[in-house]
């Protein structure tokens, strides 16, 4: 599957987690196109995986697959590394597409002018058409309509442009989080600007502000930026409760697909708790994992970081990745929407954003055990050895205190079925450190259940 860290494919899995979307316009490096998708290094990922949904200027390459490593193999902990596929050469056809579009628009304008002239000549001979009364009142749309929701939400969304020191970058989306000027988006959208690059945020009314990164979390794929000289009239979007979302609920997505800012699309929640592993495909990025909200609202490269709203206009998720079928059209090298988009639940994103604003660093919940990222479909197996030769079960950690051992296969976390390592990671990260969870696991063919208290890990390292 490929998810839209906008433009990267993710490895298939029994409950194959999607990969982050990459933005259109970024160089073919994972999800470089118009936006960047952060992910812990993972092993090469198969095609047909979810990709991040932001847009990078040079088209992004396919997303890496989940890390492998079966029982007894090298341990892969939360966010194990993967091999990044070699970047693909830029196609250079994006400009041609733009030119064609412009030409088409110009031709359309000429045709419209000729049509108007001919129609006017005919009207002079007597017209049977009836025009609307110019003095009639403007059409009023109720607050609960899609048009009403969009009218309220658009002024609080921004199109983000991130540029690295070497001139590479991408485009994504973000939304106003508070009146102090904090904007929430995806980590992969701003990744190009992390090391001294340039960030700007543009509102629908044309106001453009320079911005700086307050904090970013690669594992969660969440970032917070702050506007410089933020205006005093900012209106934060209301946050909903993603735990109460139901399959079939209406959704509204706002973003800048393929650079087309302030675009509104609609759909429904087509699934919940969808395991998704995403990456921008770059060698320096780390994989991100989420138990995502799945929507059929049209989401494309450039939508990354934008709000997924419910019918009332409350934010229920952050658009982050899309499932893709392969290469894109129009010479862009990026695939478009096929009706499978994935959003980070807002309850999780809110917690992460608050931590980033407070300390600048993310805090992850953990069980203190390394699991295989191989997608066996039978559960998450604790490996014989951890990353870098470390112990697979952290001494004195939550898993150790609960009696878990290498070789144990975790099949459930509370009531959620666990079919792979990435699924377990995504479920753990929906919790906060200190939460108590029930783990169901198999050892020697026998099923066991144990309760443990999740530990904490600060930072992406």
C-alpha positions in Angstrom: 0.0 0.0 0.0 1.2 3.5 -0.4 0.4 6.4 1.8 0.6 10.0 1.1 3.4 11.3 3.0 2.3 12.2 -0.3 4.0 10.1 -2.7 5.4 7.1 -1.0 4.4 3.4 -1.1 4.2 1.3 2.1 4.7 -2.5 2.5 1.6 -4.7 2.4 0.5 -6.4 5.5 -2.3 -8.6 6.8 -3.8 -5.5 8.1 -1.2 -3.7 6.1 -0.4 -0.3 7.6 -0.3 2.5 5.0 2.6 4.8 4.4 2.8 8.6 4.9 1.9 10.9 2.0 4.5 13.0 0.4 3.9 16.4 -1.0 3.9 17.1 -4.7 6.9 19.0 -6.0 9.6 17.6 -3.9 12.5 15.7 -5.4 12.0 12.0 -5.8 13.1 11.1 -2.3 10.4 9.4 -0.5 7.8 11.9 -0.1 9.8 14.9 -0.9 7.2 16.3 -3.4 5.5 19.1 -1.8 6.0 18.2 1.7 8.2 15.8 3.5 7.2 12.7 5.5 9.2 11.7 8.5 9.7 8.1 9.3 12.2 6.0 11.2 14.5 4.2 8.9 12.9 0.9 7.9 13.8 -1.8 5.4 12.7 -1.4 1.8 8.9 -1.4 1.5 6.9 -3.3 -1.1 4.9 -1.3 -3.6 1.3 -0.6 -3.0 1.7 0.9 0.4 0.3 4.1 1.8 2.2 7.3 1.1 2.4 10.6 2.9 0.0 13.3 1.7 2.0 16.4 1.4 3.4 17.9 -1.7 7.0 18.1 -2.6 8.4 20.1 -5.4 10.4 17.3 -7.0 8.2 14.2 -7.2 8.8 11.7 -4.3 10.0 8.2 -4.7 8.2 5.1 -3.5 8.0 4.7 0.3 10.1 2.1 2.0 8.5 -1.1 3.3 8.3 -2.2 6.9 11.5 -3.4 8.5 11.9 -7.1 8.4 13.3 -9.4 11.0 11.5 -12.5 12.1 11.7 -14.3 15.4 15.2 -14.7 16.5 16.4 -12.1 13.9 17.7 -8.7 14.6 15.3 -6.9 17.0 13.4 -4.0 15.6 12.0 -1.7 18.2 9.5 1.0 17.8 10.7 2.8 14.6 13.3 0.3 13.4 15.4 1.4 10.6 14.9 0.5 7.0 16.9 0.8 3.8 15.9 3.8 1.7 15.5 3.2 -2.0 17.8 5.2 -4.3 16.2 8.5 -5.3 14.8 8.6 -8.8 15.9 11.2 -11.3 13.6 14.1 -11.7 11.3 13.8 -14.7 11.2 17.5 -15.4 7.7 17.1 -16.9 6.0 19.0 -14.2 6.6 22.3 -16.0 5.2 20.9 -19.2 2.0 19.9 -17.4 1.6 23.4 -16.0 2.2 24.9 -19.4 -0.4 22.7 -20.9 -2.9 23.6 -18.2 -2.2 27.3 -18.7 -2.6 26.9 -22.5 -5.9 25.1 -22.0 -7.1 27.9 -19.7 -6.1 30.6 -22.2 -7.9 28.7 -25.0 -10.9 28.4 -22.8 -10.9 32.1 -22.2 -10.8 32.8 -25.9 -13.6 30.4 -26.6 -15.7 32.0 -23.8 -15.2 35.4 -25.4 -16.2 34.3 -28.8 -19.2 32.5 -27.4 -20.3 35.6 -25.6 -20.0 37.7 -28.7 -22.1 35.4 -30.8 -24.7 35.1 -28.1 -24.9 38.9 -27.8 -25.5 39.2 -31.5 -28.3 36.7 -31.3 -29.8 38.5 -28.2 -29.9 41.7 -30.3 -32.4 40.0 -32.5 -34.6 38.9 -29.6 -33.8 36.7 -26.7 -35.9 34.1 -24.9 -33.6 33.6 -22.0 -34.5 34.9 -18.5 -31.8 36.3 -16.2 -31.9 36.2 -12.4 -32.9 39.5 -10.8 -29.6 41.3 -10.0 -31.2 42.8 -6.9 -32.1 39.4 -5.4 -30.4 38.6 -2.1 -27.3 36.5 -2.1 -27.9 32.8 -1.5 -27.7 32.0 2.2 -26.2 28.7 3.3 -27.0 27.1 6.7 -24.1 26.7 9.1 -24.5 22.9 9.0 -24.0 22.6 5.2 -20.7 21.7 3.7 -20.4 25.2 2.3 -21.1 26.6 5.7 -18.5 24.4 7.4 -15.9 25.2 4.7 -16.6 29.0 5.0 -15.9 28.8 8.8 -12.8 26.5 8.6 -11.0 27.8 5.5 -9.8 31.1 7.2 -8.1 29.0 9.8 -6.1 26.8 7.4 -2.8 27.6 5.8 -0.7 26.4 2.9 2.8 25.6 4.2 5.9 25.9 2.1 9.1 24.3 3.4 12.5 24.8 1.8 15.9 23.3 2.8 19.2 25.1 2.7 19.9 23.4 -0.7 16.8 24.7 -2.2 14.7 21.5 -2.0 11.3 21.6 -0.5 7.6 20.9 -0.7 4.1 22.1 0.0 1.6 20.9 2.6 -1.2 22.2 4.8 -1.7 23.1 8.5 -4.3 24.6 10.7 -4.5 27.2 13.5 -4.1 25.5 16.9 -4.3 28.5 19.2 -4.4 32.3 19.3 -0.6 32.5 20.0 0.1 31.6 16.4 0.8 27.8 16.7 0.0 25.8 13.6 -0.3 22.0 13.6 0.8 20.0 10.6 2.7 16.8 9.7 6.3 16.3 10.5 7.0 15.3 6.9 5.6 18.6 5.7 8.2 20.6 7.5 11.1 18.1 7.5 13.0 20.0 4.8 13.2 23.1 7.0 14.3 21.4 10.2 18.0 22.2 9.9 17.9 25.9 9.2 15.6 25.9 6.2 12.8 28.4 5.4 9.1 28.0 6.3 6.2 30.2 5.3 2.4 29.8 5.9 -0.1 31.5 3.7 -3.8 32.0 4.6 -6.6 31.9 2.1 -6.9 35.7 2.1 -3.3 35.9 0.8 -1.6 36.9 4.1 1.7 35.2 4.2 3.9 34.8 7.3 7.4 33.4 8.0 7.3 30.6 10.5 9.6 28.6 12.7 9.5 25.0 13.9 8.5 24.7 17.6 8.9 20.9 17.7 8.4 17.8 15.6 7.8 14.1 16.2 8.9 11.8 13.5 7.2 8.7 15.0 3.9 10.4 15.3 4.3 12.4 12.1 3.1 15.5 13.9 4.8 18.9 14.0 4.0 22.4 15.4 5.2 25.6 13.8 4.7 29.1 15.0 4.0 32.2 12.9 6.4 35.1 13.3 4.5 38.3 14.0 1.3 36.4 14.3 -1.9 38.4 13.8 -4.2 39.1 16.7 -7.3 37.8 15.0 -6.4 34.1 14.7 -9.3 31.7 15.1 -8.3 28.2 16.2 -10.3 25.4 14.7 -12.5 23.5 17.3 -11.1 20.1 18.1 -13.5 17.1 18.1 -13.3 13.7 19.9 -11.8 11.1 17.5 -12.7 8.3 19.9 -16.4 9.0 19.3 -16.1 8.9 15.5 -18.1 6.2 13.8 -17.8 4.5 10.5 -20.1 6.3 8.1 -19.7 9.7 9.6 -19.4 12.5 7.1 -15.9 14.0 6.6 -14.6 17.2 5.1 -10.9 17.5 4.2 -9.1 20.8 3.5 -5.7 21.1 1.9 -3.5 22.0 -1.0 -3.6 18.9 -3.3 -0.8 19.2 -5.9 -0.4 22.9 -4.8 -4.0 23.8 -5.3 -4.5 25.7 -2.0 -7.8 26.0 -0.1 -9.3 22.9 -1.7 -12.3 21.3 0.0 -13.3 17.6 -0.5 -15.9 15.5 1.2 -16.5 11.8 2.1 -17.1 9.6 5.0 -15.2 7.6 7.7 -14.7 4.3 5.9 -12.8 2.5 8.7 -11.3 3.2 12.1 -8.1 1.9 13.9 -6.5 1.2 10.6 -2.8 0.2 11.2 -0.6 2.5 9.0 3.1 2.7 8.8 4.4 5.6 6.7 7.6 7.0 5.5 8.9 9.7 3.1 11.5 7.2 1.9 14.5 9.3 2.7 17.5 7.6 4.3 17.5 10.1 7.3 13.8 9.7 8.1 12.2 7.4 10.6 9.0 5.5 10.2 5.8 6.8 11.6 3.0 4.6 12.9 -0.7 5.3 13.5 -3.9 3.7 14.3 -5.6 5.8 11.6 -9.0 7.1 10.7 -9.6 6.0 7.1 -11.6 8.2 4.8 -12.7 8.2 1.2 -12.6 12.0 1.0 -10.3 12.9 -1.9 -6.8 13.4 -0.4 -3.7 13.9 -2.6 -0.1 15.1 -2.3 -0.3 18.6 -0.7 -3.2 17.6 1.7 -0.7 16.4 4.3 -1.1 18.2 7.6 -4.5 19.6 6.8 -7.6 19.1 9.0 -10.1 16.3 8.5 -13.4 17.7 9.9 -16.6 16.2 11.0 -20.0 17.4 9.8 -20.1 20.1 12.5 -16.7 21.5 11.4 -14.7 20.1 14.4 -11.2 18.6 13.6 -11.2 14.8 14.1 -7.9 14.1 12.4 -4.8 15.3 10.5 -4.6 14.1 6.9 -1.3 12.3 6.6 -1.2 9.4 4.1 -2.9 7.9 1.1 -3.1 4.4 -0.4 -1.8 4.5 -3.9 -1.8 2.1 -6.9 1.5 3.2 -8.3 2.9 6.0 -10.4 1.0 9.2 -10.9 -0.2 10.7 -14.1 0.4 14.0 -15.9 4.1 13.3 -15.7 4.1 14.3 -12.0 5.5 11.0 -10.8 2.9 11.1 -7.9 -0.2 9.1 -7.6 -3.6 10.6 -6.8 -6.5 9.7 -4.7 -8.2 6.3 -5.1 -10.5 6.9 -2.1 -8.2 5.6 0.6 -6.9 8.3 2.8 -5.6 8.1 6.4 -5.6 10.7 9.2 -4.0 10.8 12.6 -6.7 10.8 15.2 -7.0 14.3 16.7 -7.0 13.0 20.3 -3.5 11.6 19.7 -2.3 14.6 17.7 -3.6 17.1 20.4 -1.5 15.3 23.1 1.6 15.4 20.9 1.1 19.0 19.9 0.8 20.1 23.5 4.0 18.2 24.4 5.8 19.9 21.5 4.7 23.3 22.5 5.6 22.7 26.1 9.0 21.0 25.8 9.8 21.0 22.0 10.2 17.2 22.2 7.8 14.3 21.7 7.1 11.8 24.4 6.2 8.2 23.4 4.5 5.5 25.3 6.4 2.2 25.4 6.2 -1.4 26.7 10.0 -1.8 26.7 10.3 -4.7 24.2 11.6 -5.0 20.7 9.2 -6.7 18.2 9.6 -7.9 14.7 8.3 -5.6 12.0 7.7 -8.6 9.7 4.0 -8.8 8.7 3.2 -12.3 9.6 -0.5 -11.7 10.4 -0.3 -13.8 13.5 0.7 -11.1 16.0 3.7 -9.0 17.1 6.6 -11.3 18.1 9.2 -10.2 20.7 12.5 -10.7 19.0 15.5 -12.6 20.4 17.7 -9.5 20.3 17.0 -5.8 20.3 18.2 -3.1 17.9 22.0 -2.8 17.8 22.5 -5.9 19.8 20.7 -4.6 22.9 18.3 -6.8 25.0 15.0 -7.5 23.3 13.2 -6.9 26.7 14.4 -3.9 28.5 15.5 -4.8 32.0 13.1 -3.3 34.6 10.8 -2.0 31.9 7.0 -2.6 31.6 7.3 -5.8 29.6 10.0 -7.2 31.9 7.9 -6.5 35.0 4.9 -8.1 33.3 6.9 -11.3 32.6 7.1 -11.0 28.9 10.0 -12.8 27.2 11.7 -13.1 23.8 9.6 -15.3 21.5 6.3 -14.3 23.0 3.7 -13.3 20.4 1.4 -10.4 21.4 -2.0 -10.9 19.9 -4.1 -8.2 21.6 -3.8 -4.9 23.3 -6.9 -4.3 25.4 -9.7 -5.2 22.9 -7.7 -4.4 19.8 -6.4 -7.4 17.7 -2.6 -7.2 17.0 -1.5 -8.9 13.8 1.9 -7.4 13.4 4.7 -5.3 15.0 3.6 -2.1 13.2 0.0 -2.6 14.4 1.2 -3.0 18.0 3.3 0.2 17.8 0.5 2.2 16.4 -1.9 1.0 19.2 0.6 1.7 21.9 1.2 5.2 20.6 -2.5 6.0 20.9 -1.9 5.9 24.7 0.0 8.1 27.0 2.8 7.0 29.4 1.3 5.8 32.6 -1.8 4.3 31.0 -2.6 0.7 32.1 -3.2 -1.7 29.3 -4.0 -5.4 29.1 -1.7 -7.5 26.9 -2.7 -10.9 25.5 0.1 -13.1 24.3 1.0 -16.6 23.3 3.9 -18.6 24.6 4.5 -22.3 23.7 1.0 -22.5 22.2 -0.7 -21.3 25.4 -2.5 -18.0 25.7 -1.8 -15.6 28.6 -3.1 -12.3 29.7 -1.2 -9.7 31.7 -1.7 -6.0 32.7 1.1 -3.5 32.5 1.7 0.2 32.9 3.2 1.9 29.8 6.6 3.6 30.2 7.8 6.7 28.5 10.5 7.6 26.0 11.4 11.2 25.2 12.6 12.3 21.7 12.9 10.5 18.4 16.3 8.9 19.0 
